[in-house]
């Protein structure tokens, strides 16, 4: 019986210590004040522009909706929030038409006194269909206003010059409208 009393006393002592520990811990974490705040955010995705292959067309972000006789336009990314981007260039037109597209990076900057320069950078590459741009390459697509005066540092805008080619050898004679489509997404 003494053993049982002793064990019972030990168990009660352990329980008392545990109860005291729980009380101390929970007592130390009493919340006396709390506050929350909110912030509205907008996740853009991708915003781009396809402009004429002219300094002012680029600078003013003029939307190119009809391809000029040069078959060229500059594609630039205004804003995005992804690591990598992709483009998919497709077309719809008459049976037998073959449309291809090459791309070449451009550097756009003010040279004055009344205009700026669009300088080709690197070598042209195939852009027809699907193409991916990694983090380094996508920086070469970023639109920046190159301005209309000399500044220090000189702002540079970037983009990719798209040059379309139309092979009509297998198309029946007639007048057609070709719809060119540029899709963009993230990798």
C-alpha positions, 0 to 999 in steps of 0.5 A: 500500500505504501508503494501505491501511495508513493506512486500515486504521489509521484504521479500527482507531482508530475501532473502538477508540474505539467499543469504548472508548465502549461499554465506558464506557457499559455500565460506567456503567450496571451495576445493583448492586441492584434491588427491586420492590414490589406493590400490590393495587388494587380498581377498583369501577366504580359503587356506588349506592343507591336509597332511600326519599324520607325523611331517615332512609331516605337517611341509613341507605342503606335499599334501596328494593325496593318503590315506595311510594304516592308513586312516589318514591325517591332515587338516589345514587352511593356511589362511582365512578371515571369521568368521566361516568355514564349511567342507563337506566330501563326497566320491564316490565309489562302490555301497554298500560302507559306508565311515565314518570319525572322526576328532580330533584336533592336536597340532604340535610342536618341541620336538627335538633333531631330530623331533617334536610331533603331540599330539591329543587334545580333543576327536574325533568327527564325521566329515562325511558330513557337519560340522561347525567350529565357530571362536574359533574352527577354531583357532584349524585348523590354520597351523603354521610351528612348526620348526626344533629347540627349539625357545622361545616361542615354535611355535605350529601348529594346524589342525584336524586329519581325520580318515576314516573308510570303511565298505565294507560288502555290496560291491561286491568283486573286486578292486575299487578306492574311491574318497574322497572329502573335501570341505571348505567354510565360514558360 
